[in-house]
Amino acid sequence: MPVQAQNTVAINIPSQPLSDALLQLGQQTSLQILYTPDLVRELNTSGLQGNYTPENALRQLLKGTGIEYERQGNTVTLKRISAVTLPPLTVSTASLKQGTAEEGYRVSNISGIGLWGERSLRDTPYSMSVVPSDLIENVNAQNMGQIFKMNPLTQEPNIQNHNSVPFVTIRGFQSENPVYDGIPLADGNGSVISVIEIDRVEILSGTSGFLYGGGRVGGAINYVTKGPTDIPLRRLTFGNYGGTQFYGHADIGGKFDERGRFGYRANLLYQGGDTAIGEPVNQKVANIVLDGQITDTLYVDVKYTYNDYRKEATQPLFNSVIERTGIDTSKRYSPKWASNDVQSHKAYTSLRWDPNKYFTLRSAFFYQHTNMRVSRIFLNQQADGTFTQRLNNTADETHENYGGYIYLDTQFSTFDIGHKLTLGYSSTFYEYFLSNDCCINQNGASSLSLNELKNIPEPNWGSIGNDPKLPVWINRFNNILIGDNIIFNERWSAMVGLNYATTVNKAFRLFGDNDYEKSALTPTVSLLYKPIEEVTTYVSYMEALETGTRAGDTYANRGEILPPLVSKQYEVGLKYDINPNLLLSTALFRIEKANQYSDLATPIPSYVQDGLQVHNGVELVLTGKITDNLTIMGGGTLMDINVEKSNNPALEGKKPTNAASRMGKIYAEYALPWIPGLSLTGGIYYTGERYADAANTDKIPSYTLYDIGARYSTRVLNKALTVRLNVINLTGKNYWQNATYLGVPRTVAFSVSTMF
């Protein structure tokens, strides 16, 4: 069955019987589809939206039906699968999915957002950027910090000391609670993600309260994890993340049965060695996925991930700094006993049931159990440039996250207006366990220079962690949702919804005695207009109920949880498919949120909530292929951010902490036409200045980072082989990721991937 070169076309097929879907596919493409009625009787499809080649659209509609096709020109004939015809084992499954390097990393559809199901990225009325696994692999990303550094919607997060989920700053607000496969978590503390389990990262820029419940005022990060592959996959990768951090990664997937109803995927990673600045790292990851098309209308999957991570000599945390220039990030400043140990278990399951063409039931459940142990050094700089130290040791602590949802979709029409109405409920629960003798803090030696810090001997911590671990705080979010996706005609549509959101927080023992519960009705409304097929414009409004921040360990009111609050966002945007593999997105926005900050009281400050924080801004993102050989992912964010109201007049007009009002980033790949298989890569990433304190007296300087690299793909012994080389922070720029963490030093990473 030869594959012919085709152009992509816009496909819009709703959930319905397969016979009706095939008829619509023929009308929307040039395909003539021939089959007997008995072949498709009682078969349904969940629909298809986005830009596809006609043949890829047909393949997606037939997926899991037990039907194959033969093609001659524009005529295709359907028949029951009688035998399995497999492509060569050297063919990568990436060729059958969106977001490949060959497609310029352009993704047409998103997996779903909140209660809205899978839909076209261009027809989603929110500012979004999608990072596919191909890009993660091709830049040799050790963790998601590298990807968020490259993305024009996000600030680089502080993640170099650990491998947990990054707290990402979007639109000037920190997004702390991740989303896994559409399941929002109540708290990001203790949650762990590995790059080898990620299929794509969907970055929503902007308030997401209606979609995911509490928190996430600036945006939300949805980690979509890998699933089974339609064709056999056998891939081995060996590489180095910098220094002597060598690793091996196996990715294996395929189907168990001839009809392709039951599939599997396994990703295994082992990493060991020292980072570029001599921090010993050891990591083991196992990710296993099983799925099954149990019946023609019922799909189920199960996923499990184990992660065991240890890092020693982790860089110190800077509580206060007088002079931020002159600190060399290419050096290690901590002794080896300053370490971070994490052991995590994650389990997911999801279900989709399409009993008929009118209803779809979607549900999912997530559980994560994490044990952590941390030893670290906190620094305060003195006038003479030396540092006093606070030495901290925390015994084994436990974090548990639960989350789930159930959504019911129904489609109907009122006169000529189409509706896809969704009713749903989602709930997330987080619990943190510590023993009463969990933690020890000691003062270090007299003031030391940075170069002397790594010689600090490990204190005699004594006996800690012997008492039973008990809950110290709980976060919970419950959401009752209703949403209607309304289609007026080919040009006009709307998405409206209500979320009755409830936030619950309880703190015990070491973290005080707090107990509150608050509910609010948080609405959203979006209006979309398509002046031409390639362009979608929209206006949207959304509210979010947010839990007040818990005061951290360095504050006098440590453990206190500030009152919950409601934030509001207004947005106007445009998305333009310049060509099938190049998407331009831009948005204007305004977010209003209560202000939270340190009051700078002496000798120990408190963390307080006071006034109104307003962020106005514009974003632009361009992703895809400029030419057949040139791929780019670039754009920028420009914001006017300040505190508009405060009971403290000295804070009015000040900038919020750790929020860069300017970012400009571009990543590019160029495939050399005279050397087949060789691509040159590189990026320039600018982040503007920020402030470390509410009074704006401690300025974090702006910085520009440069990356370069190359990728070469060929065949050896009839097997696909890809070699990647990346130099991160080429110039060795000294910079701060935020007020507390130093930036990433120059790092050289490489990998070799081959099929077997």
N, C-alpha and C positions, 0 to 999 in steps of 0.2 A: 504494500500500500504506500505509494510514494507520497511524500510530503511536499506540497507545492508552496512556493513563496506567495504570501498573501498579505494584504493590508488589513489592519484592524478596523473594526466597525463598532459603533455603539450598540450594545445589546441591552434590552430592557424586557425581561421575561419574568413575570411574577410566579409565585408558588401556585401550582395547578397540576392537573393530570399531564402526564408526559406527552400524550397525543396532541393536546392543545399547545404545549410548549414547542414541540417540533414544528407544528404549523406556523407558529409565530416566528421561529428561527428561520424558516424558509422565506417568510415575508420580509424579515429584516436583513437577510443576506442573499447571496446569489445561489445558495445551495438548493438543489432539488432532492428531497429526502423521500426514499421509497421504502415501504415496509407493509407487512400484513397487519390488520387490526388486532389479531390475537397476540401479536408479539408485544404490544405495549399496554394491553388491557390491564386495568387496575394498578398500573405503575404511576407514581407521582414524582414531581420534582420540586425542590425548594426554590427554584427560580434562579435567575442569573442576571446580574447587572454589571455594567462596566464595558471597557473596550477590549475586544478579543478578535483574533482572526476567526473566520467562520468555522474552521476545523477545530480550533481550540474550544470554541463555544459548544460545538456538538459533543466534543469529548467530555466537557464538564457536565452537560445534561445527561449523558449516558453513564456517568461514573456510578458504579455500584449497582447497575441495573441488570448485569449479566448479558448485555447486548453489545455487539461490536459492529463495525461497519467496513464496507469496501468502497473505495472512491475511484471514479473515472471522470476526470474533468470536474464539472460542478455537480455531478450526480453522485449521490451516495446511497448505498443500499444497506439497510440494517438487517442483522440476523442474530440468532442466539449464539452465544459463545459455545463452541464445541470443543475447542482445544486452546491451550495457552500458547500465545506467540509472544515471546519475550524479546525486547531489544538486547543488544550486546551489553554485557555487564559493565563495560567502560563508559556507558552513557550516564551522565549525571542526572539525578532527579531534578536538579535546578532548572533544566531546560523545560520542565513541565509546570513551572510555577511562576508567579509574578515576582518582580523585583530582582531579576538576575542581572549580572554585570552586562550581559548582551543587550538587555533592555534598558540600560542606563540606570538601574536600581529604581526604576519607576514602578510604582504599585498602583493599580487601577482600583482595586476594591479593598476595603478595610474589613476586618473580621467581625466587627460589630462595635457599638459604642453605647454603654449603658444598656437600656432596654431595647434600643434600636438594633436590629439584626444586621447581618452582612449587607453592605450597600456600597455604591460607588463612592470613592474618595472625593471625586469632583462634585458630587451632589450631596455632600455632607456639609451642613451649614456651620461648621466650626473650623478654626485654623488648626491644621494637622500636618504632621510630617511622619513618614513611615521609613524605618531603617530595616532593610531585609538582612537575612543571615549572610547572603553573599558579600555584602559590604562589611559586615562584622569580621568575616573570615579574611577578606582581602586586605584589610588594614592590620591584620594580626592583633586584634584587640584582645588584651588579657582580661579586661573587665569592661563594664559599660562606661567607665569614666572617659575612655578614648572616644567613644561614639558621641556622648553628650558634649564633649569638647568641640567636636566637629559640627554639630548641628546648630543651625542659625537661630533656633528657638530656645536653646537651653544654655545656661552657664555651666562651665566645667565643675562637676561636683568633687567634693573631697572623698576619695575612696582609696587612696594609695595605702592606707594603713590596714585595710581589711578587704573582704570580698562581699560584704553585705550589699543590699539594695541601696543604690545611691540616693541621697536626698538632693533632688534636682531643683534648681531655681529657674522658674519660668515666669515671664512677665513681672519679674521682681519679687515673686513670692516663692517660698520653698515648698515643694511638693514632697511630703514625707511618707505618704501611704501608697504603696504600689498597687497595681491591679494585675492579676494573673488570669489570662484567658477570659477576660471580661468580669472576673470576680474581684471586687474591691476589698482590700484589707483595712481593718480599723486602725492599724499602727504598723509602721515600717520597721520599728526596732526589732532586731533579731532575725529579720527576714533576709534570706540569702538567695542570690541568683547567679548562675554560671552561664557564660557566653555559649557553652556547648549545647545548652538545652533550649536556646532561643531560636525560633523561626523568624520572628520579626518583632520590632518594637514600635508600637503605635503611640506617638507623642501628640497629645491633645494640648494645645496652647490655649489656656483660658479657663475660667471658672467651670466646674463640672458637677456642681451640687445636685442638680436634677438627675444627672446621669449615674453618678456613683455614690450619692449620699454625702456625708460630712467631709469637710476638709477639701484639699486640692483647689485652693482659691486661684492660684496662678495657672494650674494645668494638671494633667494626669498622665501617668506612664503606664501603658498596658503592655505587659510582656506576654506575647503570644508564643507558646511553647511548641516544639516540634511534634509532628504527628507521623504516622506510618507513610511510607512512600508507595506510589502506585506501581513502580517497577523496582527490581532488585537494586539495592545500593550497598556497596562494599567499599568503604573509603578509609584509608589510614593517613593520618597527618602527624609528622614529626617536626618539632620546631623549638624555638627559643624565644622567650618573652623579654629578653634583655639580661645582661650579666651572664650568669650560668644557669638561668631558669629554663632548663630543658623540659620538654613535655611530649607526651604521645597521646593521640586522640583517635579513637575508632568510632565510625558512624556506620551503622548497619541497619538496613530497613528493607521492607518488602511485604509480600502477601503470603499467607499460609495456604490458601486454597486456590483452585483453578479459576473459580468465578470471581476472585478478588474481593470477597466480602469481608475477610478477616485479615488484619494487617498488624505489623509490629515495627518498632523502631528502638534501637539501643545506641546510646552515646556514652562512651567511657573515656575518662581523662585521668592521667597521672602527671603531676608536675612536681619538680624538685630542683633545688639549687638556690643561688643567691641573686637578688635583684642587682641592678646597675650600681647601687650604692652599698651593696653588701648586706642586705637584709635576707636571712635565710627564709625560704618559703617552701612549704610542702602542701600539696592539695590532691585529693582523690575525689572524683565525681562519677556517679553512675546514674544514668537517666534511662528509664525503661517505659515504653508506651505500647499499649495494646488497644486495638479498636475492632469493632464489628458492626456490619450492617445486618443486625439480627433478623429483621424481616425487611420487606421492601419499604416499609414506612418507619422503622425504628432503628436508630443509630446510637451506639454507646461507645465511650472510650474510657480508659483508665491510664493514669500517668503517675510515675513515682520517681523522685530524685533524692539521692543521698549525696551530701557534700561534707567532706572532712577537710578542714583548712587550718593551717598554723603558719603564723608569720612572727619572726623574732626581730628584735632591734627596730621596732616600729618608731618612726620619727616622733619627737615630742609634740605636744599641743601647746601653742603659745597663747596664754591667757591675756597677757598685755605686752605690747611692743611699743617702744619709744621711737625707734628708727627701723623702718621696714626695708630699706635698701642695704645692700652689702652682705646679705645672708646668702651663702653659697648652697644652692639646692642639690648640687652634685655630691655633697658629703652626707654621711650618716652621723647623727648626733646623739643616738641612744645606745645604751648597752644592750647586750643580747637578751637580758632578762625582761626587758620591756617587750611584751608579746601579746598576741591576740590568737585565741583558739576558738574555733567554731565547729560545731557538728550539727548538721541539719537534716531533717527528714521532711519531705513534702509529698503529699498525695492529692491527686485531683480525680474527679470523674465528671463526665457530662453526658447528657442524654438529649436526643432530639426525636420527637415523634410527630409524624404527619399523618393523622388518621384519615384525612380527606383533603380536598382542595381548599376548604374554608378555614381549617384550624391547624396551627402548629404549636406544639408544647416544647419549650426549651428549659432545661434545668442544669445546674452544675453545683458541685460542692468542692471545697478546698480545705486542707488541713496542713499546718506546718508546725513542727516541734523542733526547737533549736536550743542547744546548750552552748553557753559561751563562758570564757574565762579571760579576763583582761588584766594586764599589768602595764602601767603607763606613767609618763612623766609630764607634769604641767609646769610651764615656765612663765616667769614674770621678769621682764627686762628692767634693769636698774639704770640710773643716770650715767653710770660709767660704762655701760654696754654689756656688763655681765648679767647673769640670770640667777635668780633664786628658784628653787625647785620644790614642787610638791609631788611626792611619790605615792602612787595609788596602786592598790592590789584589790581586785574584786574576785571573790570566790565564784565557783560555778553558779551561773544564773540560768534560768529557763524562761523562754518566750514561747507562747503558744498562740497561733492565729487560726481562726476558723472563718469561713466565708461561704456563702452560697446564694443562689437565686433560683426563682422559678418564674417564667414568663409564658403567657398564652397570647398568641397572635391570631387575629382573625381578619379576613379580607371581605369587604362588601362595598356596595355602591349605593349612594343616595342620588337619584336622578343620574346625572352624568359625572358626578364627583366620586372619585375612588378613595377608599379609606383602607389603611392597614392599622387596626386598633390593637394595642398591646396593653394587657393588664399584668402586673407583676409584683413580686415581693423579693427583697434582698435583705440579707442580714450579715453583719460582720462582728466578730468578737475577738478581743485580744486580752491576754492575761500574762502578767509578768510576775515571776517567782524569785524571791531572794531569801536567804537565811538571815536571822537577826545578827549573826556574826559574820556577815558577808564581806565587809569592806574595811580596809585599813588605809588611812592617810598619814603619811609622815613627812616632816620637813626634811629637805635634803641638806647637803653640806652648805657651807657659806657660799656666797655668790661665785659662780664659775663662768668661764668663757664657754662659748659653744663647743669649741674643740675639746674641752675637758669633760663634757657631759657623758660621753660614751665610756668613760672610765669609772662612773659612779658604781660602787659595788651594790649588789642586791641586798636590801635590808633584811633583817631577821623578822619576817612577817609574823612569826608565831603561828598559832593554830587558828585557822579561820575556816568557815564553811562547814562546821561540824553540826550546827543546829539544823533542824529540818527546814526545807525551803517552803515558804508560805507566800500566798498572793500579796503583792504590795500595791498593784493597781490594775484596774480593768477599764478598757474602752469598749464601747459597743455602739454600732449604728444600725438602725432599722429603717427600712424604706418601703413605703407602699406607693406604687407608681401606676400611672395611667398615661399613655401617650398615643397620639393619633398622627399618622403620616398621611396627609391629605393631598391628593392629586386633583387639581382643578382642570388642567389641560396639559398639553405638551410643554407649555412655557411656565406655568405658575403652579407652585406647590407650597405646602406649609407643614411644619412639624410643631405640634403643641403638646404640652404635658404638664402634669402636676406630680410632685413627690411630697408625701407627708413624711418628713424625715425626723427621726428621733436620735439624739445623741445622749449617751449615758456614760458617766465616768465615776469611778470609785477609787479612792486611794486609802492605803492602810499602813500602819506600823511606821517603817522608816520614812515613808513619804507623806506623813500627816494623816489627817482624817477628813477626806473630802468625799462628798456623795451628792451628785446632782443629775438631773434628767431634764432635758428640754426638747420640745418638739416645735416644728415650724413647717408651714406649707410653702415649699419652694417651687415656683413655676418656671417654665421656659416657653418661649414662643419664637419660632423662626419662620421667615417668609423667603422663599426662593423664587428667582426669576431667571429664565434662560433666554436671553435675546437671540442667541444662535445656539446650535447644537453643541459647539465646543466651549461655550462660556456659561458659567453659573454664577449669579450674584445672589447675595443674601444679606438679611439683617436679622439679628438675634438678640434676645434678652434672657438672662439666666440668673438665678439666685442660688446661694449655697449656705447651708447651716454648717458652722465650723466649731469644733471643740476648741476651747481656750488652750493656749500652750501651757505645758507643764514646765515650771521653773527648773533649770538644770542644776547640776551639782555645784556650780561656782557661785550660786546666789544664796542670799540669806534666807529666802523663802523656798529653799530647795524642796521640790516635790509638790509645791502648791500648783493647782490647776486653775488657770484664769477662767472667768466666765465664758460660756459659748457665745457666738455672735453670728450674724447673718451678713454675708457679702453680696454685692450686686455687680453684674457685668453687662455692658452694652457693646455690641460688635457689629461692624459692617464689613463684608468681605467679597472677594472676587476670585474665582478659579478659572483658569484658561488652559485648555489642552492645545498648546501650540502645535504639537504633532502627537501621534499616538504614544510616543515615548518621552514626552517633555511636558511637564505640568508647571505652570506658574500660579502661585497662590499669594494673595496679599490681604491684609486685614487691618482695620482701625478699631481700637478698643478703649474702653474706660472701665476700670475696676475700683470699687469703693469698699474699703474694709477698715475695721477698727484697728488702731495702732497698738503694737506691743513692743516693749523695749526694756533695756536696763536703765534704772534711774541713777546709776553712777554714785550711789550713796557710799560713804566710807564708814568703817573700814571694809565692809562687804556690801555690794549692791544688791538690790532686789529687782526681780523681773515683774513688770507691771503692764497694765492695759489702760490706754488713755488716748482719746482723740480719734481722728479719722485719717486714714492713709489712702491717697488717691493715685492711681497709676493710669496715665493716658499714654497711648503709644500706637505705633504702626509696625507691622511685620511684613516681610517679603521672603518667600522661599521659591527657588527654582530647582527642579530635580529632573534629570533625564539626559537625553542625548541631544547635544547641539548639532552635531554632524554624526555620520556613521562611525567616526573614529574618536570623537570627543564627548566625554561624559562629564557633567558637573552636578554638584549638590552645593548650593550656596544661597546666600541671602543675608538678612540682617534684621535687627530689632532696634528701634529708636523710641525712647520713652521720656516723658516728663513725669517724674515721680516725686512726691513730697508729702509731708504731713500738713494737712490743711487746717485741722482743728486740734487743739490740745489744751488741757488745763494748765500746762506749763508753757507760757508764751515763748520761752527760749527754744522750744522744739518746733514751733510753727515755721513752715517753709524748709525744714531740714529734710534730707534724703533718708529713706528707710535704710536699715543696715543690710549689707551684703547684696545690694541690688545694683547691678550695672545698668545705667540708662542707655548704653550704646554697645552693640555687638555687630560685627561684620565678619562673615566666614565664607570661605569657598574651598571646596575639595574638587579636584579634577583628575580625570584619567584620559590619557591619549594613547590609542592603539597605533603603533608605528606601522604604516601601510607597507613599508619595504622590508619589515621583519615580522612575518606572520606569527601571532601568538605573544608578542612582546608589547606590554603596556607600561608607560611611565605614569606615576601617580604623585600627587603632592597636594598640600593644603596650606592656607594662610588663615589664621584664626585670631581675630582681635576682640578683646574684652575690655570695656572701658573701666574707669576708676569707680571704686565703691567706698563705702564708709563702714568701719568696724564698730562704731558706736553711734548711739542716737543723737549725741550732740555734734556729730560730724567733725570731731577733732582728730580722729585716727583714720587717715586716708589710706586705702589699699590701692596701690598704683595700678594703672592700666598696663596691659601687656599684649604683645603679638607673638604668636608661636608659629613655627614653620615645620612642616613635615614633608619628607620626600620618600619615594619608594619606586619599586618596579615589580612587575608580575610577568611571568613567562609560562605559557601553557603549550604543551607538546604531547607526543605519544612515544612511549618507550615500551618495546615488546608488546605493541598493540594495546597498551594500557594508557589511559589519560594520566598526565603528570603536570602538576602546577607548582611552581616555585615562587615564593613571595618574599620580598625584602622591604622593610620599612624602617626609617629613621625618624623617631619621634622627638620633637623639640630640637631640631637640627642645630640651632645656634647655641644651645645650652643656656637658654634664657632663665635667669633667676626671677621667680615670680611667686605670688601667693594665690592659692586656689580660693581661699576665703580668709577671714580674720585669724583663724586658728591653725590652718594647715599650709605647709609649704607646697610648691608646685612639683611637677614631675620632671626629673632631670633628663638630659639627653639619653635616649635609649635606642638601641639597635635590636630589632626583632626580625626573625625570619622563620619560614616554614616550608615544608615540602609535602604535598598531598598527592596520593596515588590511589587508583582503584585496584582492587584485587579480586 
